[in-house]
Amino acid sequence: MKISHLLLKISLLLMIGVSIVLSWLIWTNNARFQRNTTDVTTPKTQTETKNVEEVYLPTQIITTDTSGNRLMVYNNKENMVDALHKKLSKWHFSDPKKMTLNSKNYLATINQKSTLSLLYPRNITYAIFSKTFKQKVAKADRQRLFNRIIIPTKRNGVAYFIDDYHKTGFSVKIDQENLAALQARLSKTTIQLPVTEKLFNDQPELYYTNAVQVTQYSYLVTKQNPTDFVTSLLSGSDPSALETKEQDHITTYNDGTYKSLQVDQKNATIEFEDYSSDVSSATMTAILNGGYKTLSKIGNAPGNMRYFDYEHKTRTVIYRSYVEGLPVFNQTDFGAVKVQLLTTGVKLNFSVYTLQVPLPSDTVATPLPTTQTALDNLAAAGYDMADISSFKLGYHWSVNASSDSVIDLTPTYYFKYNGKWLSYEQLLNTTPNTDEGSGS
């Protein structure tokens, strides 16, 4: 009996020790998810809303030294974008002035030495920036567009806001600037990937000049009950009291007025339509504010959700999950939230799956070729470079082979080919100009 009692005590102590170690690993790995795990262990579907500051932050940081060497940097122990956001919010930006840019000096401007560049994947407005970074903005400056902020690190008092798509820009004065604090924060980067920027089909693209080797991650994933969204998006309606139609794997809920919600059980996606008001907007600031307002209705959108794109033809604002500065893609719509703003109403499309707690992992993914090598390989495979409008390094979402509650994120290149985001591997394994399903 004494031996059994002793073994029981030892077993309990071992279990407590394992629990403590696992808890410590999860807490120390939460930086790569770009949010605290305390925010995700208990989802708050009905009440949680996101701050506009989180959604419209830059997604990439590029440093350029005195010799012109450029690095895409981040820190896998903390969110560098959030850290810089806190520093820059204490500065005072004012007096925007139009810059004179042309095809000759544009590349020289974005590649100038001794600078810090903060990049957005798509244009935002100065009004959105001012709200995000706690600045005041004159009405006449609210609609100025840009997707890049360039801050000289050897010269005080000025920053440049550049619109890569139209090759225009404006400069602003800076007061209360603290370059020393900025440099101190940048010195803490743990990942530094050599890059250069060149024009590809007349648009600047980021080229990785060395073989790319970044860590592969795994996350616990939760699948939200679709009926939770029925309740929250259809004005608190009881699902059993709604008009319901089922066809194959799709269930449609209708409140009998102007709202409907469609649940695709097969693809685990939801499409919500609200035709109760005109949500179309004439300005880009109003469009981005409208997209954020609609996004916040989801409630459980993860803290690493960022603005990714705006499609002018369809008036669609797209948001994606980001991990360590890289967007998450999948061949379905996992990783993307789409908000379409129309004169007749709004459409919202999203997945019921959400990345939650990062799991401890030291797995290093297979190195990717340089960006130029990847492009050369696609050209050799028969792809017309004119059909590729953009490309990015990102993470591919796939279900873990041993558990459907775990998602593996594998780094790879994604190319926007004929309007669809497709992975490097998918393009190499298919015939050019063949439609192999939807990209995301």
C-alpha positions as CSV (number, residue, x, y, z in Angstrom):
1,M,0.0,0.0,0.0
2,K,2.9,2.4,0.8
3,I,4.5,1.6,-2.6
4,S,1.2,2.3,-4.4
5,H,0.7,5.5,-2.5
6,L,4.2,6.6,-3.4
7,L,3.8,5.8,-7.1
8,L,0.5,7.8,-7.1
9,K,2.3,10.8,-5.7
10,I,5.1,10.6,-8.2
11,S,2.6,10.2,-11.1
12,L,0.7,13.3,-10.0
13,L,3.9,15.3,-9.7
14,L,5.0,14.3,-13.2
15,M,1.6,15.2,-14.6
16,I,1.8,18.7,-13.0
17,G,5.3,19.2,-14.3
18,V,4.3,18.3,-17.9
19,S,1.3,20.6,-17.7
20,I,3.6,23.5,-16.5
21,V,6.1,22.9,-19.3
22,L,3.4,22.7,-22.0
23,S,1.8,25.9,-20.7
24,W,5.1,27.7,-20.7
25,L,5.8,26.6,-24.3
26,I,2.5,27.9,-25.6
27,W,2.9,31.2,-23.8
28,T,6.4,31.8,-25.1
29,N,5.4,30.9,-28.6
30,N,2.5,33.3,-28.9
31,A,4.4,36.1,-30.6
32,R,4.4,34.2,-33.9
33,F,0.6,34.4,-33.9
34,Q,0.8,38.1,-33.2
35,R,-1.6,38.1,-30.3
36,N,-1.9,36.9,-26.7
37,T,-3.3,33.4,-26.3
38,T,-5.4,34.8,-23.5
39,D,-7.5,36.3,-26.2
40,V,-8.3,33.0,-27.9
41,T,-8.6,30.3,-25.3
42,T,-12.2,31.5,-24.7
43,P,-13.7,32.8,-27.9
44,K,-16.2,35.6,-27.5
45,T,-18.3,35.3,-30.6
46,Q,-21.1,37.6,-29.7
47,T,-19.3,40.5,-28.1
48,E,-15.7,40.7,-29.3
49,T,-14.9,43.4,-31.8
50,K,-11.6,44.3,-33.4
51,N,-9.9,47.7,-33.2
52,V,-9.4,49.4,-36.5
53,E,-5.7,49.9,-35.5
54,E,-5.2,46.2,-35.7
55,V,-6.7,45.8,-39.1
56,Y,-5.1,48.6,-41.0
57,L,-1.5,48.3,-39.8
58,P,1.5,47.7,-42.2
59,T,2.4,44.1,-42.7
60,Q,6.1,44.2,-43.6
61,I,9.2,46.0,-42.4
62,I,12.2,46.7,-44.7
63,T,15.4,48.2,-43.6
64,T,18.0,49.7,-46.0
65,D,21.5,50.4,-44.7
66,T,24.1,53.0,-45.7
67,S,25.3,50.8,-48.5
68,G,21.9,50.2,-50.0
69,N,21.5,46.6,-48.7
70,R,17.9,45.8,-48.0
71,L,16.4,43.3,-45.5
72,M,12.9,42.2,-44.8
73,V,12.9,41.8,-41.0
74,Y,10.8,40.6,-38.2
75,N,11.1,39.1,-34.7
76,N,9.7,35.6,-34.0
77,K,9.5,36.4,-30.3
78,E,7.4,39.6,-30.5
79,N,5.3,41.5,-33.1
80,M,7.6,44.1,-34.6
81,V,4.9,45.9,-36.4
82,D,2.9,46.4,-33.2
83,A,6.1,47.6,-31.5
84,L,6.8,50.2,-34.2
85,H,3.2,51.2,-34.2
86,K,3.4,52.2,-30.5
87,K,6.6,54.1,-31.2
88,L,5.3,56.0,-34.2
89,S,2.0,56.9,-32.6
90,K,4.0,59.2,-30.2
91,W,5.3,61.2,-33.2
92,H,3.5,64.1,-34.8
93,F,3.0,63.9,-38.6
94,S,1.8,67.1,-40.3
95,D,1.7,69.3,-43.4
96,P,1.5,66.8,-46.3
97,K,3.1,68.1,-49.5
98,K,2.9,66.5,-53.0
99,M,6.1,64.9,-54.3
100,T,7.3,65.0,-57.9
101,L,7.8,61.4,-58.9
102,N,8.3,59.9,-62.4
103,S,9.5,56.7,-64.0
104,K,13.2,57.8,-63.6
105,N,13.3,58.7,-59.9
106,Y,10.5,56.5,-58.5
107,L,12.7,53.4,-58.0
108,A,15.5,55.5,-56.6
109,T,13.0,57.0,-54.1
110,I,11.8,53.6,-52.7
111,N,15.3,52.1,-52.7
112,Q,17.1,55.1,-51.0
113,K,19.8,54.3,-48.5
114,S,19.5,54.6,-44.7
115,T,15.8,54.2,-44.5
116,L,13.1,52.2,-42.7
117,S,10.1,51.2,-44.9
118,L,6.7,50.1,-43.7
119,L,4.7,48.3,-46.4
120,Y,1.0,47.8,-46.8
121,P,-0.2,45.1,-49.3
122,R,-2.6,47.6,-50.8
123,N,-3.3,51.3,-50.8
124,I,-4.9,52.9,-47.7
125,T,-5.8,56.6,-47.2
126,Y,-4.1,59.2,-45.0
127,A,-7.3,59.4,-43.0
128,I,-7.1,55.7,-42.1
129,F,-3.4,56.1,-41.2
130,S,-4.2,59.1,-39.0
131,K,-6.8,57.1,-37.1
132,T,-4.5,54.1,-36.7
133,F,-1.5,56.2,-35.6
134,K,-3.5,58.7,-33.6
135,Q,-2.7,61.7,-35.8
136,K,-4.8,64.8,-36.8
137,V,-5.6,65.2,-40.5
138,A,-7.1,68.1,-42.5
139,K,-10.2,67.4,-44.5
140,A,-8.3,68.2,-47.7
141,D,-5.7,65.5,-47.0
142,R,-8.0,62.7,-46.0
143,Q,-8.2,60.9,-49.4
144,R,-4.4,60.9,-50.1
145,L,-3.5,57.3,-51.1
146,F,-0.3,55.4,-50.3
147,N,0.9,51.9,-49.5
148,R,4.4,52.6,-48.3
149,I,5.9,54.8,-45.6
150,I,9.6,55.6,-45.9
151,I,11.4,57.0,-42.8
152,P,15.0,58.2,-43.3
153,T,17.1,56.9,-40.4
154,K,20.0,59.4,-40.7
155,R,17.9,62.5,-41.1
156,N,15.2,64.0,-38.8
157,G,11.9,65.7,-39.5
158,V,10.5,64.1,-42.7
159,A,8.8,60.9,-44.0
160,Y,7.6,59.9,-47.4
161,F,4.2,58.3,-48.2
162,I,4.3,56.5,-51.6
163,D,1.6,55.1,-53.8
164,D,3.3,52.3,-55.7
165,Y,0.3,51.7,-58.0
166,H,0.2,55.2,-59.4
167,K,3.8,56.1,-58.6
168,T,2.9,59.2,-56.7
169,G,3.6,60.3,-53.2
170,F,3.7,63.1,-50.6
171,S,6.1,64.1,-47.9
172,V,5.1,65.0,-44.3
173,K,6.9,66.9,-41.5
174,I,7.7,65.0,-38.3
175,D,7.9,66.5,-34.8
176,Q,8.6,64.6,-31.6
177,E,10.6,62.1,-33.6
178,N,12.7,59.6,-31.7
179,L,15.0,57.8,-34.2
180,A,17.1,56.3,-31.4
181,A,14.1,54.4,-29.9
182,L,13.2,53.2,-33.4
183,Q,16.7,51.9,-34.1
184,A,16.8,50.2,-30.7
185,R,13.6,48.4,-31.5
186,L,14.9,47.4,-35.0
187,S,18.1,46.0,-33.4
188,K,15.9,43.3,-31.8
189,T,15.0,41.6,-35.1
190,T,15.7,37.9,-35.2
191,I,14.9,37.2,-38.9
192,Q,16.6,39.1,-41.7
193,L,15.9,38.1,-45.3
194,P,17.9,39.9,-48.1
195,V,15.5,41.5,-50.6
196,T,15.5,43.9,-53.5
197,E,12.6,45.7,-55.2
198,K,12.2,45.7,-59.0
199,L,9.5,46.5,-61.4
200,F,7.5,43.5,-62.7
201,N,4.9,44.3,-65.3
202,D,5.4,47.9,-64.3
203,Q,4.6,47.4,-60.6
204,P,7.2,47.1,-57.8
205,E,7.6,43.6,-56.4
206,L,9.7,42.3,-53.5
207,Y,12.4,39.8,-54.7
208,Y,14.1,37.5,-52.2
209,T,17.7,37.4,-53.4
210,N,18.8,34.3,-51.4
211,A,17.2,30.9,-51.0
212,V,14.3,31.5,-48.5
213,Q,14.3,29.3,-45.4
214,V,11.7,30.2,-42.8
215,T,10.1,28.1,-40.0
216,Q,7.0,26.0,-40.7
217,Y,4.4,26.4,-38.0
218,S,1.4,24.5,-36.6
219,Y,-1.6,25.9,-34.9
220,L,-4.6,24.6,-33.0
221,V,-7.7,25.5,-35.0
222,T,-11.3,26.0,-33.8
223,K,-14.4,25.5,-35.9
224,Q,-17.1,27.9,-34.9
225,N,-20.7,26.7,-34.7
226,P,-22.5,28.2,-37.7
227,T,-25.6,28.8,-35.6
228,D,-23.6,31.3,-33.5
229,F,-23.2,33.5,-36.6
230,V,-26.9,33.0,-37.5
231,T,-27.7,34.5,-34.1
232,S,-25.2,37.4,-34.2
233,L,-25.5,38.4,-37.9
234,L,-29.3,38.0,-38.2
235,S,-30.0,40.5,-35.4
236,G,-30.1,38.0,-32.6
237,S,-32.7,35.8,-34.3
238,D,-33.4,32.3,-33.0
239,P,-32.3,29.9,-35.8
240,S,-35.4,27.8,-35.3
241,A,-37.6,30.8,-35.9
242,L,-36.0,31.6,-39.3
243,E,-37.0,30.5,-42.8
244,T,-34.6,27.7,-43.6
245,K,-33.8,26.0,-46.9
246,E,-31.4,23.0,-47.3
247,Q,-30.0,22.0,-50.6
248,D,-27.1,19.4,-50.8
249,H,-24.5,20.7,-48.4
250,I,-25.8,24.3,-48.2
251,T,-28.2,25.6,-45.6
252,T,-29.7,29.1,-46.1
253,Y,-31.3,31.1,-43.3
254,N,-33.6,34.1,-44.1
255,D,-35.1,36.5,-41.6
256,G,-37.9,37.3,-44.0
257,T,-36.8,40.9,-44.6
258,Y,-33.5,42.0,-46.1
259,K,-31.0,39.6,-44.5
260,S,-29.9,36.0,-45.3
261,L,-27.1,33.7,-44.3
262,Q,-25.8,30.8,-46.2
263,V,-23.8,28.0,-44.6
264,D,-21.6,25.8,-46.8
265,Q,-21.0,22.7,-44.7
266,K,-18.7,21.1,-47.3
267,N,-16.3,24.1,-47.5
268,A,-16.9,25.4,-44.0
269,T,-17.7,28.9,-45.2
270,I,-20.4,31.4,-44.5
271,E,-21.9,34.0,-46.8
272,F,-23.9,36.8,-45.2
273,E,-26.1,39.3,-47.2
274,D,-27.7,42.4,-45.8
275,Y,-29.8,44.5,-48.2
276,S,-31.3,46.7,-45.5
277,S,-29.3,49.8,-46.4
278,D,-27.1,51.4,-49.1
279,V,-23.5,50.8,-47.9
280,S,-21.7,51.9,-51.1
281,S,-19.2,54.7,-50.6
282,A,-17.7,57.4,-52.9
283,T,-14.3,57.7,-51.1
284,M,-11.7,55.1,-50.3
285,T,-11.7,56.2,-46.6
286,A,-15.4,55.4,-46.4
287,I,-14.9,52.1,-48.2
288,L,-12.2,51.0,-45.8
289,N,-14.2,52.1,-42.8
290,G,-17.3,50.3,-44.2
291,G,-15.2,47.1,-44.6
292,Y,-13.9,47.3,-41.1
293,K,-17.4,47.9,-39.7
294,T,-18.7,44.8,-41.5
295,L,-15.6,42.7,-40.5
296,S,-16.2,43.6,-36.8
297,K,-19.7,41.9,-37.0
298,I,-18.0,38.5,-37.2
299,G,-16.9,38.9,-33.7
300,N,-14.3,36.1,-33.6
301,A,-12.0,37.4,-36.3
302,P,-8.4,36.7,-35.1
303,G,-6.1,39.4,-33.8
304,N,-3.7,38.8,-36.7
305,M,-6.3,39.7,-39.4
306,R,-5.0,42.4,-41.7
307,Y,-6.2,44.4,-44.7
308,F,-4.9,42.6,-47.8
309,D,-6.5,44.0,-50.9
310,Y,-9.3,46.0,-52.5
311,E,-10.9,44.9,-55.8
312,H,-12.2,48.0,-57.5
313,K,-14.4,46.1,-60.1
314,T,-16.3,44.2,-57.5
315,R,-16.0,46.8,-54.7
316,T,-14.6,44.1,-52.4
317,V,-12.3,44.6,-49.4
318,I,-10.2,41.5,-48.6
319,Y,-8.6,40.7,-45.2
320,R,-6.2,37.9,-44.4
321,S,-4.6,36.3,-41.4
322,Y,-0.9,37.1,-41.1
323,V,1.8,35.2,-39.4
324,E,5.2,36.9,-38.9
325,G,4.5,39.4,-41.7
326,L,3.4,36.8,-44.2
327,P,-0.2,36.3,-45.4
328,V,-1.9,32.9,-45.0
329,F,-3.4,31.4,-48.2
330,N,-5.2,28.2,-49.1
331,Q,-6.8,26.9,-52.3
332,T,-10.2,27.5,-50.7
333,D,-11.1,30.7,-48.9
334,F,-9.5,29.8,-45.5
335,G,-7.4,32.7,-44.4
336,A,-9.5,35.3,-46.2
337,V,-12.5,37.4,-45.3
338,K,-14.2,39.2,-48.1
339,V,-16.5,42.2,-47.7
340,Q,-18.4,43.5,-50.8
341,L,-19.9,46.9,-50.5
342,L,-22.7,47.6,-53.0
343,T,-25.5,50.1,-53.6
344,T,-28.0,47.4,-52.7
345,G,-26.3,46.2,-49.5
346,V,-23.3,44.3,-48.2
347,K,-22.0,40.7,-48.8
348,L,-19.6,39.1,-46.3
349,N,-17.8,35.8,-46.9
350,F,-15.6,34.0,-44.4
351,S,-14.5,30.7,-43.0
352,V,-15.8,29.1,-39.7
353,Y,-12.2,28.0,-39.0
354,T,-9.9,30.2,-36.9
355,L,-6.2,29.8,-36.0
356,Q,-5.9,29.7,-32.3
357,V,-2.9,28.7,-30.2
358,P,0.5,28.2,-31.9
359,L,2.1,24.9,-31.0
360,P,5.8,24.4,-30.2
361,S,7.7,23.5,-33.4
362,D,11.3,23.6,-34.5
363,T,10.5,22.3,-38.0
364,V,12.4,24.2,-40.7
365,A,10.6,24.1,-44.1
366,T,12.4,23.0,-47.3
367,P,14.3,26.1,-48.6
368,L,12.5,28.0,-51.4
369,P,14.4,29.2,-54.4
370,T,15.1,32.9,-54.9
371,T,12.2,34.8,-56.3
372,Q,13.9,35.2,-59.7
373,T,14.6,31.5,-59.9
374,A,11.0,30.7,-59.1
375,L,9.9,33.1,-61.9
376,D,12.4,31.5,-64.3
377,N,11.0,28.0,-63.5
378,L,7.5,29.1,-64.2
379,A,8.5,30.7,-67.5
380,A,10.3,27.4,-68.4
381,A,7.1,25.5,-67.5
382,G,5.2,27.6,-70.2
383,Y,3.7,30.4,-68.1
384,D,3.4,33.8,-69.7
385,M,4.8,36.4,-67.3
386,A,2.2,38.9,-68.5
387,D,-0.5,36.7,-66.9
388,I,1.1,37.2,-63.5
389,S,0.1,40.5,-61.9
390,S,1.8,40.0,-58.5
391,F,3.6,37.6,-56.2
392,K,4.2,37.2,-52.5
393,L,5.9,34.9,-50.0
394,G,3.2,33.5,-47.8
395,Y,2.0,30.5,-45.8
396,H,0.0,27.6,-47.2
397,W,-2.8,26.4,-44.9
398,S,-3.2,22.5,-44.7
399,V,-4.7,20.1,-42.3
400,N,-2.2,18.2,-40.2
401,A,-2.0,14.5,-41.2
402,S,-2.4,13.3,-37.6
403,S,-5.1,15.6,-36.3
404,D,-7.8,17.7,-38.0
405,S,-7.7,20.1,-35.1
406,V,-4.2,21.1,-36.1
407,I,-3.3,23.3,-39.1
408,D,0.2,23.3,-40.6
409,L,1.4,26.5,-42.2
410,T,4.1,25.9,-44.8
411,P,6.0,28.8,-46.4
412,T,5.8,29.1,-50.2
413,Y,5.5,31.6,-53.0
414,Y,2.0,32.7,-54.2
415,F,1.4,34.2,-57.6
416,K,-1.6,36.1,-58.7
417,Y,-2.1,34.3,-62.0
418,N,-5.0,35.4,-64.2
419,G,-6.6,37.1,-61.2
420,K,-6.3,34.1,-58.8
421,W,-3.7,33.5,-56.0
422,L,-2.1,30.1,-56.7
423,S,0.8,28.5,-54.9
424,Y,4.2,27.9,-56.6
425,E,3.7,24.2,-56.3
426,Q,0.3,24.2,-57.8
427,L,1.4,26.2,-60.8
428,L,4.4,23.8,-61.4
429,N,2.1,20.8,-61.1
430,T,-0.6,22.0,-63.6
431,T,-0.7,23.0,-67.2
432,P,-0.6,26.8,-67.9
433,N,-4.0,28.4,-68.6
434,T,-5.8,25.4,-67.0
435,D,-8.4,26.4,-64.3
436,E,-7.6,24.2,-61.3
437,G,-10.2,25.5,-58.9
438,S,-10.4,28.8,-57.0
439,G,-7.3,30.4,-55.5
440,S,-7.5,32.5,-52.3
